[in-house]
């Protein structure tokens, strides 16, 4: 059984607070990576149509022997498939590649505000939810104004907003907005890009204090903030290390030191500018 505690989404569905991401993992390697993660105790797997590895992810799930009800599988709709009818077709394609009869969470990958299609797209998501083909629906990379517009035009509050979030981009405004709306905040790129954040002296010092690695410190920080996290690795030792973050607690001094690292600095794209 997984040692990862769940959070309760706004529709009552349980989602593991820590999962395994497969961004940039080639399809041929995804089966091995996901198999390693499942063996290490992960039960939440995060993929996306654009990652091109839904087939490999699905093969690992099918061969794992883990009961489907113990798994939480997320995938995402890519930008070119936005729109009501095209969303439904794209979902069928993802489901077929995964080899599943439902997914646990389906996300709009980017709002693409200039295209003006995310409301119609989300209405298709609401249909998938009503039909029982997904257990929860949400969004990714939505800014607060995108969420407000969506809520004014639809009836189901997104369960999750998956956004770039790490010590250099702590997203205070977004997290507060999500909390007000009952939306769970999920962090992509939770460790930042490259080794930069993991080499910050304050984080290294906290790691030494607790006898942990810098990555474990950053993941623990996310968990104590209440974020859902999906660290990615294809290295078995790091896959195991990233889930071993439940045997210690950061104190107020640790949390304050990490909070002071915020620079509101993105490593990925600004959601306001992604429109293709």
C-alpha positions as CSV (number, residue, x, y, z in Angstrom):
1,X,0.0,0.0,0.0
2,X,1.1,3.6,-0.6
3,X,2.4,5.6,2.2
4,X,1.2,8.9,0.6
5,X,-1.7,10.6,2.4
6,X,-4.6,11.8,0.3
7,X,-6.2,15.1,0.0
8,X,-10.0,15.4,-0.4
9,X,-10.9,17.2,-3.6
10,X,-14.0,19.5,-3.7
11,X,-16.2,16.7,-5.0
12,X,-15.2,14.2,-2.3
13,X,-12.7,12.3,-4.4
14,X,-9.4,11.3,-2.7
15,X,-6.2,12.2,-4.5
16,X,-2.7,11.2,-3.3
17,X,-0.9,14.4,-2.3
18,X,2.3,13.2,-3.9
19,X,2.4,11.6,-7.4
20,X,4.7,10.7,-10.2
21,X,5.0,12.9,-13.3
22,X,6.1,11.6,-16.7
23,X,6.8,14.9,-18.5
24,X,9.6,14.5,-21.0
25,X,9.8,10.7,-20.5
26,X,9.8,9.0,-23.9
27,X,7.0,6.5,-24.5
28,X,9.5,3.7,-24.8
29,X,10.9,4.5,-21.3
30,X,7.5,5.4,-19.6
31,X,6.6,1.8,-18.9
32,X,9.8,1.2,-17.0
33,X,9.7,4.5,-15.1
34,X,6.0,4.1,-14.1
35,X,6.6,0.5,-13.1
36,X,9.5,1.6,-10.9
37,X,7.3,4.3,-9.4
38,X,4.4,1.9,-8.7
39,X,6.8,-0.5,-7.0
40,X,8.1,2.3,-4.9
41,X,4.6,3.1,-3.6
42,X,3.4,5.8,-5.9
43,X,-0.3,5.5,-6.7
44,X,-0.9,8.7,-8.6
45,X,0.5,9.0,-12.1
46,X,0.4,12.3,-14.1
47,X,0.6,12.2,-17.9
48,X,-0.8,14.3,-20.8
49,X,-1.6,13.9,-24.4
50,X,1.2,16.1,-25.5
51,X,3.8,14.1,-23.6
52,X,3.3,11.3,-26.1
53,X,3.7,8.6,-23.4
54,X,0.1,7.6,-22.5
55,X,0.6,4.2,-24.2
56,X,3.7,3.4,-22.1
57,X,2.1,4.7,-19.0
58,X,-1.0,2.5,-19.6
59,X,1.2,-0.6,-20.2
60,X,2.8,-0.1,-16.8
61,X,-0.5,0.3,-15.1
62,X,-1.9,-2.8,-16.8
63,X,1.1,-5.0,-15.9
64,X,1.5,-3.7,-12.4
65,X,-1.0,-5.9,-10.7
66,X,-2.1,-2.8,-8.6
67,X,-5.9,-2.8,-8.4
68,X,-7.4,0.0,-10.5
69,X,-9.3,1.4,-7.5
70,X,-6.0,2.1,-5.7
71,X,-4.6,4.2,-8.6
72,X,-5.2,7.8,-9.5
73,X,-4.5,8.6,-13.1
74,X,-4.4,12.1,-14.5
75,X,-4.1,13.1,-18.1
76,X,-4.5,16.4,-19.9
77,X,-6.1,17.8,-23.0
78,X,-3.7,19.5,-25.5
79,X,-4.3,23.0,-26.8
80,X,-5.0,22.0,-30.4
81,X,-7.9,19.8,-29.2
82,X,-9.8,22.6,-27.4
83,X,-13.5,23.0,-28.3
84,X,-16.5,21.0,-27.2
85,X,-16.6,18.2,-29.8
86,X,-12.8,18.0,-30.3
87,X,-12.4,17.6,-26.6
88,X,-14.6,14.6,-26.5
89,X,-12.8,13.0,-29.4
90,X,-9.4,13.7,-27.8
91,X,-10.5,12.2,-24.5
92,X,-11.5,9.0,-26.3
93,X,-8.0,8.9,-27.9
94,X,-6.3,9.4,-24.5
95,X,-8.4,6.8,-22.8
96,X,-7.7,4.3,-25.6
97,X,-3.9,4.9,-25.4
98,X,-4.0,4.5,-21.6
99,X,-6.1,1.3,-21.9
100,X,-8.5,2.4,-19.2
101,X,-12.2,2.8,-18.9
102,X,-12.0,6.1,-17.0
103,X,-9.4,8.5,-15.7
104,X,-9.4,10.0,-12.2
105,X,-8.6,13.6,-13.2
106,X,-8.8,15.3,-16.6
107,X,-7.2,18.7,-17.0
108,X,-7.2,21.5,-19.6
109,X,-3.5,21.8,-20.2
110,X,-3.4,25.6,-20.9
111,X,-6.1,28.2,-21.0
112,X,-5.0,29.8,-24.3
113,X,-7.0,32.9,-23.5
114,X,-6.7,34.6,-27.0
115,X,-8.4,31.5,-28.5
116,X,-11.4,31.9,-26.3
117,X,-12.3,28.1,-26.3
118,X,-11.6,27.0,-22.7
119,X,-15.2,27.5,-21.6
120,X,-16.6,25.3,-24.4
121,X,-13.8,22.8,-23.6
122,X,-14.7,22.8,-19.9
123,X,-18.4,22.2,-20.7
124,X,-17.2,19.0,-22.5
125,X,-15.3,18.1,-19.4
126,X,-18.5,18.6,-17.4
127,X,-20.2,16.1,-19.7
128,X,-17.4,13.6,-19.2
129,X,-17.8,14.0,-15.5
130,X,-21.6,13.6,-15.6
131,X,-21.1,10.4,-17.8
132,X,-18.8,8.9,-15.2
133,X,-15.8,8.7,-17.6
134,X,-13.7,10.9,-15.3
135,X,-13.9,11.2,-11.5
136,X,-12.8,14.8,-11.3
137,X,-12.1,17.6,-13.7
138,X,-9.8,20.6,-13.5
139,X,-7.4,22.9,-15.2
140,X,-3.7,23.6,-15.5
141,X,-1.8,26.9,-15.9
142,X,-5.0,29.0,-15.3
143,X,-4.5,32.4,-13.8
144,X,-7.0,33.8,-11.3
145,X,-8.8,35.8,-14.0
146,X,-9.1,32.7,-16.2
147,X,-10.7,30.8,-13.3
148,X,-13.1,33.6,-12.5
149,X,-14.3,33.7,-16.1
150,X,-14.6,29.9,-16.2
151,X,-16.7,29.9,-13.0
152,X,-19.0,32.5,-14.4
153,X,-19.8,30.4,-17.4
154,X,-19.9,26.8,-16.1
155,X,-21.4,24.9,-13.1
156,X,-18.6,22.7,-11.8
157,X,-15.8,24.3,-9.8
158,X,-12.5,22.8,-11.0
159,X,-11.1,20.3,-8.5
160,X,-7.5,21.1,-9.3
161,X,-5.3,23.8,-10.9
162,X,-1.9,22.5,-11.8
163,X,0.6,25.4,-12.0
164,X,4.3,26.0,-12.0
165,X,5.2,26.3,-8.3
166,X,8.6,26.0,-6.5
167,X,10.6,28.1,-4.0
168,X,11.5,30.7,-6.7
169,X,7.8,30.9,-7.8
170,X,5.7,30.4,-4.7
171,X,2.4,31.6,-6.3
172,X,0.9,33.2,-3.1
173,X,-1.9,35.0,-5.0
174,X,-2.9,31.9,-7.0
175,X,-2.8,29.7,-3.9
176,X,-5.0,32.1,-1.9
177,X,-7.5,32.3,-4.8
178,X,-7.6,28.5,-5.1
179,X,-8.2,28.2,-1.4
180,X,-11.1,30.7,-1.6
181,X,-12.7,28.7,-4.4
182,X,-12.0,25.2,-2.9
183,X,-9.6,24.3,-5.7
184,X,-6.5,22.1,-4.9
185,X,-3.2,23.6,-5.9
186,X,-1.0,21.1,-7.7
187,X,2.7,22.0,-8.4
188,X,4.4,21.1,-11.7
189,X,8.2,21.6,-11.7
190,X,8.0,21.4,-7.9
191,X,11.8,21.2,-7.7
192,X,12.4,24.0,-10.2
193,X,14.5,23.6,-13.3
194,X,17.9,22.1,-13.3
195,X,19.9,21.9,-10.1
196,X,19.6,25.6,-9.2
197,X,17.0,25.4,-6.3
198,X,18.6,22.3,-4.9
199,X,21.9,24.1,-4.6
200,X,20.6,27.1,-2.7
201,X,22.6,27.4,0.6
202,X,19.5,27.8,2.7
203,X,18.0,24.6,1.4
204,X,21.2,22.7,1.6
205,X,21.5,23.8,5.2
206,X,18.0,22.6,6.0
207,X,18.8,19.3,4.3
208,X,21.9,18.8,6.5
209,X,19.9,19.7,9.6
210,X,17.3,17.0,8.9
211,X,19.7,14.4,7.4
212,X,17.8,14.6,4.1
213,X,18.5,15.6,0.5
214,X,17.7,19.1,-0.8
215,X,15.0,17.6,-3.1
216,X,13.3,15.9,-0.1
217,X,13.3,19.3,1.8
218,X,11.6,21.1,-1.1
219,X,9.0,18.3,-1.6
220,X,8.3,18.4,2.2
221,X,7.9,22.1,2.0
222,X,5.2,21.7,-0.7
223,X,3.4,19.1,1.3
224,X,3.3,21.2,4.4
225,X,1.9,24.1,2.4
226,X,-0.9,21.8,1.3
227,X,0.2,21.5,-2.4
228,X,-0.1,18.4,-4.4
229,X,3.2,17.5,-6.0
230,X,4.3,15.4,-9.0
231,X,8.1,15.1,-9.1
232,X,9.5,13.4,-12.1
233,X,12.6,11.2,-12.5
234,X,13.6,8.2,-14.5
235,X,16.4,7.3,-12.0
236,X,15.2,4.5,-9.6
237,X,17.1,5.9,-6.6
238,X,15.6,9.3,-7.0
239,X,12.1,7.9,-7.6
240,X,12.4,6.2,-4.2
241,X,14.0,9.3,-2.6
242,X,11.2,11.5,-3.8
243,X,8.4,9.5,-2.1
244,X,10.4,9.2,1.2
245,X,9.3,12.5,2.6
246,X,6.8,11.5,5.3
247,X,9.2,10.7,8.2
248,X,10.1,14.2,9.2
249,X,8.7,17.7,9.5
250,X,10.0,21.1,8.7
251,X,9.8,23.6,11.6
252,X,8.7,27.2,11.4
253,X,12.3,28.4,11.0
254,X,12.8,26.1,8.0
255,X,9.5,27.2,6.4
256,X,10.4,30.9,6.9
257,X,13.8,30.4,5.3
258,X,12.2,28.8,2.2
259,X,9.5,31.4,2.0
260,X,12.2,34.0,1.8
261,X,13.4,32.5,-1.5
262,X,10.5,33.6,-3.5
263,X,11.4,35.7,-6.6
264,X,8.2,35.3,-8.6
265,X,10.4,33.8,-11.3
266,X,9.0,31.4,-13.9
267,X,11.1,28.8,-15.7
268,X,8.2,27.9,-17.9
269,X,5.8,29.9,-20.1
270,X,3.5,32.6,-18.8
271,X,-0.1,31.3,-19.2
272,X,-1.2,34.7,-20.4
273,X,1.0,34.3,-23.5
274,X,0.5,30.7,-24.5
275,X,-2.1,30.7,-27.4
276,X,-1.1,27.8,-29.7
